[in-house]
Amino acid sequence: MGVFKAIVRFLSYLFHTLLALFLFGVSGLALASGAKSLHVDILPWTGTTLIYILFCGSLFGLLTVLLALKGKLRALFFLWSLTVTVLLVKGYFLSSYRFAAGEFRTVLYLVAASILALFGAWFQMWRNPRMRRG
């Protein structure tokens, strides 16, 4: 069971690192180009508010991953992971969002990966810290 938890923790760190880097790239590009709005149907924000929330959220996501990897504030990484999962499920399935042709399967994979990452974040919260000698 320990190997399974370690693999799921690793996948959780990987998923949230890639997500945060993607959001950082999109929002950073929008900020750098002077865009006045960004449109993401699954999120409740619009315009420049969305750009700043994505930018700050991506930085927060990267920070929580780094802190969790160092064994500090691990609960914060779990809360980040929970927030991502809730926003994805709410945005795609509990809103008026309409899927494009062929998009549903991709969304299922994304939400499933987010749920797996949530389990990894839960497992990392309760792992025993390694004793370091120095």
SERO-4910 file (N, C-alpha, C, O; in steps of 0.05 Angstrom, whole numbers):
BEGIN
 pado doro    nc1    nc2    nc3   cac1   cac2   cac3    cc1    cc2    cc3    oc1    oc2    oc3
  Met    A     16    -24      0      0      0      0     17     25      0      9     46    -11
  Gly    A     41     24     12     58     47     13     68     56    -14     70     80    -19
  Val    A     73     36    -32     82     43    -59     59     56    -74     64     76    -89
  Phe    A     35     46    -71     12     58    -85      8     87    -76      4    105    -92
  Lys    A     10     92    -50      7    120    -39     29    138    -50     24    161    -56
  Ala    A     53    127    -51     75    144    -61     71    151    -91     76    174    -99
  Ile    A     61    132   -107     56    137   -135     34    158   -138     37    176   -154
  Val    A     13    155   -123    -10    174   -124     -1    202   -115     -9    222   -126
  Arg    A     16    203    -94     27    229    -85     43    242   -107     40    266   -112
  Phe    A     60    226   -120     77    237   -142     59    248   -164     64    269   -175
  Leu    A     39    232   -172     21    241   -194      6    266   -186      0    283   -203
  Ser    A     -1    269   -160    -14    293   -150      4    317   -153     -4    338   -163
  Tyr    A     29    314   -144     48    336   -148     52    343   -177     53    367   -184
  Leu    A     54    323   -194     58    328   -222     34    342   -235     37    361   -250
  Phe    A     10    332   -229    -14    344   -240    -17    373   -233    -21    390   -250
  His    A    -13    379   -207    -17    407   -198      6    425   -207      1    449   -211
  Thr    A     30    414   -210     52    430   -221     46    438   -250     49    461   -257
  Leu    A     38    418   -266     32    423   -294      8    442   -297      9    460   -314
  Leu    A    -12    438   -281    -36    456   -281    -28    484   -275    -36    503   -289
  Ala    A    -13    488   -253     -5    515   -245     13    528   -266     10    552   -271
  Leu    A     31    512   -277     48    524   -298     32    532   -323     37    553   -335
  Phe    A     12    515   -330     -5    522   -353    -21    548   -347    -22    566   -364
  Leu    A    -33    549   -323    -48    573   -316    -30    598   -315    -39    620   -322
  Phe    A     -6    594   -305     13    616   -304     20    626   -332     21    650   -337
  Gly    A     24    607   -350     30    614   -378      8    629   -391     12    650   -404
  Val    A    -17    619   -388    -40    632   -401    -45    659   -390    -48    679   -404
  Ser    A    -45    661   -363    -51    687   -351    -28    706   -354    -32    730   -358
  Gly    A     -3    696   -353     20    714   -358     21    725   -386     27    748   -390
  Leu    A     14    708   -405     12    717   -433    -10    738   -436     -6    758   -450
  Ala    A    -32    734   -423    -54    753   -425    -46    780   -412    -52    801   -422
  Leu    A    -32    778   -389    -23    803   -376     -2    817   -393     -3    842   -396
  Ala    A     17    802   -404     39    814   -419     29    826   -445     40    846   -455
  Ser    A      8    815   -457     -2    825   -482    -22    848   -478    -31    861   -498
  Gly    A    -29    854   -453    -47    875   -448    -76    868   -453    -93    886   -458
  Ala    A    -82    843   -453   -110    834   -459   -128    845   -437   -122    846   -413
  Lys    A   -152    854   -446   -171    865   -427   -190    843   -416   -203    847   -395
  Ser    A   -190    820   -429   -207    799   -419   -197    771   -427   -182    769   -446
  Leu    A   -206    752   -413   -200    724   -418   -226    709   -413   -240    716   -394
  His    A   -232    690   -430   -258    677   -428   -254    647   -423   -245    633   -440
  Val    A   -261    638   -399   -260    610   -391   -288    603   -381   -295    611   -358
  Asp    A   -303    588   -396   -332    584   -390   -337    570   -363   -357    574   -351
  Ile    A   -318    553   -354   -323    538   -330   -318    553   -304   -325    544   -283
  Leu    A   -306    576   -306   -300    592   -282   -320    614   -279   -330    625   -299
  Pro    A   -325    622   -254   -346    642   -250   -336    671   -255   -353    690   -254
  Trp    A   -311    675   -260   -300    702   -264   -297    708   -293   -296    690   -310
  Thr    A   -296    734   -300   -292    742   -328   -273    766   -329   -267    778   -308
  Gly    A   -265    772   -353   -249    797   -357   -222    797   -343   -210    776   -340
  Thr    A   -214    821   -335   -188    824   -322   -188    810   -295   -167    802   -286
  Thr    A   -211    808   -282   -212    794   -256   -203    765   -260   -188    755   -243
  Leu    A   -212    752   -281   -205    725   -286   -175    723   -291   -162    704   -282
  Ile    A   -163    742   -306   -135    741   -312   -119    742   -286   -100    727   -282
  Tyr    A   -126    761   -268   -111    764   -243   -116    740   -224    -97    732   -210
  Ile    A   -140    729   -224   -145    705   -207   -129    681   -217   -118    667   -201
  Leu    A   -128    678   -243   -112    656   -254    -82    660   -249    -68    640   -242
  Phe    A    -73    684   -251    -45    690   -247    -37    685   -217    -18    670   -211
  Cys    A    -53    697   -199    -47    693   -171    -52    664   -162    -38    653   -145
  Gly    A    -73    652   -173    -79    624   -166    -57    606   -175    -50    587   -161
  Ser    A    -45    611   -199    -23    594   -208      1    596   -190     14    576   -184
  Leu    A      7    621   -182     30    624   -163     24    611   -137     42    598   -125
  Phe    A      0    613   -127     -8    600   -102     -6    569   -105      4    556    -87
  Gly    A    -15    559   -128    -13    530   -133     16    520   -133     22    500   -121
  Leu    A     33    535   -146     62    527   -147     74    529   -119     89    511   -111
  Leu    A     66    549   -103     76    552    -76     67    528    -59     82    518    -43
  Thr    A     41    520    -61     31    498    -45     45    472    -52     50    455    -35
  Val    A     51    468    -78     66    444    -86     94    444    -74    102    424    -63
  Leu    A    107    466    -76    134    468    -65    134    464    -34    151    449    -24
  Leu    A    115    476    -21    114    472      8    107    444     16    119    433     35
  Ala    A     89    431      1     82    403      7    106    385      2    110    366     17
  Leu    A    121    390    -19    145    374    -25    165    376     -2    180    357      4
  Lys    A    167    400     10    185    404     33    173    394     59    187    394     80
  Gly    A    148    385     59    136    375     83    124    397    101    119    392    125
  Lys    A    120    421     90    110    443    106     82    451     95     77    451     71
  Leu    A     64    457    113     37    466    106     24    447     86     13    456     66
  Arg    A     26    421     92     15    401     74    -16    404     70    -26    397     49
  Ala    A    -29    413     91    -58    416     90    -65    437     69    -87    436     56
  Leu    A    -48    457     65    -53    478     45    -54    466     17    -70    474      0
  Phe    A    -36    446     11    -36    433    -15    -62    417    -18    -73    416    -40
  Phe    A    -71    404      3    -97    390      1   -119    409     -5   -137    403    -21
  Leu    A   -120    432      8   -141    452      3   -140    462    -26   -161    466    -38
  Trp    A   -116    466    -36   -113    474    -64   -124    453    -83   -139    459   -101
  Ser    A   -117    428    -77   -126    406    -94   -156    403    -92   -169    398   -113
  Leu    A   -168    406    -69   -197    405    -66   -210    427    -81   -231    423    -94
  Thr    A   -199    451    -80   -210    474    -94   -210    470   -124   -230    475   -138
  Val    A   -188    459   -135   -186    453   -163   -207    433   -171   -221    437   -192
  Thr    A   -210    412   -156   -230    391   -162   -258    402   -161   -274    396   -179
  Val    A   -264    417   -141   -291    429   -139   -297    447   -162   -319    446   -173
  Leu    A   -278    465   -169   -282    483   -191   -286    468   -218   -302    476   -234
  Leu    A   -271    446   -222   -275    431   -246   -302    417   -248   -316    419   -268
  Val    A   -309    404   -226   -335    390   -225   -358    410   -228   -377    406   -243
  Lys    A   -357    431   -212   -378    452   -213   -379    465   -240   -401    469   -251
  Gly    A   -357    472   -251   -356    486   -277   -365    469   -300   -379    479   -318
  Tyr    A   -358    444   -301   -365    427   -324   -392    413   -321   -407    411   -340
  Phe    A   -399    404   -296   -422    388   -293   -446    401   -279   -469    393   -282
  Leu    A   -440    421   -262   -462    433   -246   -468    461   -255   -478    477   -240
  Ser    A   -461    467   -280   -467    494   -290   -481    490   -318   -488    468   -325
  Ser    A   -485    512   -331   -498    511   -357   -478    506   -380   -484    511   -403
  Tyr    A   -454    497   -373   -433    492   -393   -442    471   -413   -454    451   -406
  Arg    A   -438    476   -439   -445    457   -460   -419    447   -473   -402    462   -480
  Phe    A   -418    420   -475   -394    407   -486   -394    409   -516   -415    406   -529
  Ala    A   -371    414   -527   -367    413   -556   -365    383   -564   -361    366   -547
  Ala    A   -367    378   -590   -365    351   -600   -337    339   -592   -317    351   -598
  Gly    A   -338    315   -580   -313    302   -573   -299    312   -548   -278    302   -540
  Glu    A   -310    332   -535   -298    344   -512   -303    329   -486   -288    330   -467
  Phe    A   -326    315   -485   -335    303   -460   -314    283   -449   -309    283   -425
  Arg    A   -302    266   -466   -283    247   -457   -258    260   -446   -247    251   -425
  Thr    A   -249    281   -458   -226    296   -448   -231    308   -421   -214    307   -403
  Val    A   -255    319   -417   -263    330   -392   -264    308   -370   -256    313   -348
  Leu    A   -275    285   -378   -275    263   -358   -247    255   -349   -242    250   -326
  Tyr    A   -228    254   -368   -200    248   -361   -189    270   -343   -175    264   -323
  Leu    A   -195    295   -349   -185    317   -332   -196    316   -304   -181    319   -285
  Val    A   -222    311   -302   -235    310   -275   -225    285   -260   -220    286   -236
  Ala    A   -222    263   -274   -211    238   -261   -183    243   -251   -176    234   -229
  Ala    A   -166    256   -267   -139    263   -258   -140    281   -234   -123    278   -216
  Ser    A   -158    300   -234   -161    318   -211   -169    303   -186   -159    309   -164
  Ile    A   -187    284   -189   -196    268   -166   -173    250   -156   -169    247   -132
  Leu    A   -158    238   -174   -135    222   -166   -115    240   -152   -103    232   -132
  Ala    A   -110    264   -162    -92    283   -149   -102    291   -121    -86    296   -103
  Leu    A   -128    292   -118   -140    298    -92   -133    276    -72   -127    282    -49
  Phe    A   -135    251    -81   -127    229    -63    -98    231    -56    -90    226    -34
  Gly    A    -81    237    -76    -53    240    -71    -47    263    -51    -29    260    -34
  Ala    A    -62    284    -53    -59    306    -34    -67    298     -6    -56    306     14
  Trp    A    -88    281     -5    -97    270     21    -76    252     33    -69    254     57
  Phe    A    -64    235     17    -44    216     26    -19    231     36     -6    224     56
  Gln    A    -11    253     22     13    267     30      9    282     56     28    289     69
  Met    A    -16    288     62    -21    302     88    -14    285    112     -6    295    133
  Trp    A    -16    259    108    -13    241    131     13    224    130     17    206    146
  Arg    A     30    230    111     54    214    109     73    221    131     73    243    142
  Asn    A     89    202    139    109    207    160    133    221    148    144    212    128
  Pro    A    141    243    161    165    257    150    190    240    154    193    227    175
  Arg    A    207    240    135    232    225    137    251    239    157    252    264    157
  Met    A    264    224    172    283    235    191    309    241    175    320    224    162
  Arg    A    318    266    177    342    274    163    364    278    183    360    289    205
  Arg    A    387    268    176    410    272    194    430    289    179    435    286    155
  Gly    A    440    308    193    458    326    179    478    336    197    495    352    189
***
